[in-house]
Amino acid sequence: MSRKKIVLIILLSLAAIIGVAFFYLKQNVNLAWEESEIDLAKIKLPPGFKISIFAEDVKNARSITRSPNGTIFVGTKGEGNVYALRDEDGDNRAEKKWVIATGLNLPNGVAVKDGDLYVAEYNRILRYDAIEKQLANPPEPVVINDSYPAEKHHGWKFIDFGPDGNLYVPVGAPCNICESEDIFNTITRIHPDGSGLEIVHRGIRNTVGFTWHPVTKELWFTDNGRDWLGNDLPNCELNHAAKDDLHFGYPYCHQGDIADPEFGEKHACNEFTPPALKLGPHVAPLGLIFYTGNQFPENYSNQLLVAEHGSWNRSTPIGYQLSLVNFDGEDKVVGKSAFASGWLEDGDAWGRPVDLEQMPDGSILLSDDFADVIYRIYYEN
């Protein structure tokens, strides 16, 4: 064999080794924890509560969900990636990060059932089977449903499994304000295999977060109000669905009592289900959870935490906080207050809360798609 061939074989072998090593590092990253550049002292919390960084450098971290085995899955919107995170030494920080998928179309929503990971693109639902056995080498996804609309305006989706075992999937309005086909402005549900698509609720402009009450098992969800009616109108909404087949007003009525200037003449507001709470104009509420842990003080039990992503088209920005919605009993909302704030400073935002997940120890995780981190909020008396 000539000397040139030997050199060529050596170079090709080195290139292959480097390629394999790069792929492994991309898929299986040990996070080096140095002092964060984020000043957590800026975050204002009630007495006794503290905040830390659970995971950093999670680009565009949006919806999050936790598997029974402790893996945190993270969807994104602009990045097109899906991540998996694990805290394997119990220090409340994720040391390991895997890239489950890249190049997807608005893979905002993630959910886990029976060991499988479900990911929502704007027009289809994917399933990654037995995902936790293959984090370093994820399988090709199974497309369980590709019948959702291809319009990307409000096309990113939050997904979750309800108490009935079905996967709930919203379809946002394909516009700021318009009448549209029946599938739009809805929350739908499908079976875990993707079959049986049905519309559950209508008149919802764009929900990117919902949950079920831990006692009643009834659905609660946020809805982002329409734009360009001014700084202070309309309010974004917290809605309660005590039964199926309700209509929440869009595009005819906003915040339960304001007729749309273009479409409002077609239906009166009293024809629709009003919101349980007006959350504020353009605060962009996204993820929400009922607190069911034992770590927080007792008065937080079964109360609702709502992530407000923050206004983008208001002359004076508002939102950019985690709000606490208080209940009297199981369905009567009695007020709202700021639980965690400080991401908005002098009209400039350095963070934008997105989604929440409760941990087994009673702490909560909060994703931030602007600061590219996931926080941990916990209570120490």
Secondary structure, DSSP 8 states (H G I E B T S, - for coil): --HHHHHHHHHHHHHHHHHHHHHHHHHSEE------SS-GGG-B--TTEEEEEEE---TT---EEE-TTS-EEEE-SSS--EEEEE--SSSSS--EEEEEE-S-SS--EEEEETTEEEEE-SS-EEEETTGGG-TTS----EEEE--S----TT-----EE-TTS-EEEEE--SSSS----TTSSEEEEE-TTS---EEEEE--S----EEE-TTT--EEEEE---SSS-TT-SEEEEEEESSSSEE--TTTEETTTEE-TTTGGGS-GGGS---SEEEEET--EEEEEE---SSS-GGGTT-EEEEE---SS-SS----EEEEEEEETTTEEEEEEEEEB-SEETTEES--EEEEEE-TTS-EEEEETTTTEEEEEEE--
